[in-house]
Every structure is written in C-alpha cells, then in structure tokens.
Amino acid sequence: MQHYKYPGLIILVIFLTSCGTGRQVSELQTDAEEAYRQDNYEAALGYYQELIELKTRHGHDVGGDTYYSAGISAWETGDTGKTIEYLRLAHRNDFATERSYHTLSHAYREIDNLSLEITNLEAYNDNYPE
C-alpha cells in the first residue's frame, strides 16, 4: 500500500477540480443561454456543444432543454446533421416542442428522409392540432 506524503493536498486538488467543473458548467450554461436569447446562434451552438461535451465527460446528465437549444441553434446555423442529432436527443429526454417537431421535419426533408419527415409531421399534428 502506497502512502502519500500530503494526503490533504490530494483531497484539496480533487475538491478544487470538482468545483472548477461546476463553475465551468454554470458559466457555459449562462453564456449559451445569453447567446441564444440574442439570436447569436453560432456562438450559442459553440457554447452548447462545449457544455454537452463537458457534462458527458464528467458523467452528468444533459437535460433535454440543453439538447433542444443546441438543436435549434444548429438549425439556425445550417448544420442539419447536428440539428437532427440534438433534437432527437431532446425528444429522448422528454423535451419535445412544437418547434422541435417542425424543425426536425424540415431537417429530414433536407436530407431526403421522407419517412422520418412524415413521422415528425404526424407527431407535430398529434401534439399540436391547432
């Protein structure tokens, strides 16, 4: 068994690292939401991608709302692949909206996937008949 000369230092480093991650997540979330609110979708997408990667790397849950905002940001920047990836993850995390179904149907149209386009249009009509 190996004994460490400074066990308190090791605990302090672990504590500061975990606090740093929490602060990073919080700052990225704030920056992403602010950019999204200001319709700066390119910046928002970058922040959301960083946030998703950081949370995933540290084993934290990424909420459906984060995937949703990342997906809409991707759509607004013309990244159809990321739009589909993130909005599907939003739906899997119980975060589906009128806009997400509508946007997904358009994204599937862009990649010429008629069956998934129709599936999302049907879900859109079923959930938002008005």
Sequence and secondary structure as in RCSB ss.txt:
>XXXX:A:sequence
MQHYKYPGLIILVIFLTSCGTGRQVSELQTDAEEAYRQDNYEAALGYYQELIELKTRHGHDVGGDTYYSAGISAW
ETGDTGKTIEYLRLAHRNDFATERSYHTLSHAYREIDNLSLEITNLEAYNDNYPE
>XXXX:A:secstr
    S HHHHHHHHHHHHHHHHHHHHHHHHHHHHHHHTT HHHHHHHHHHHHHHHHHTT    HHHHHHHHHHHH
HTT HHHHHHHHHHHHHTT   HHHHHHHHHHHHHTT HHHHHHHHHHHHHH   
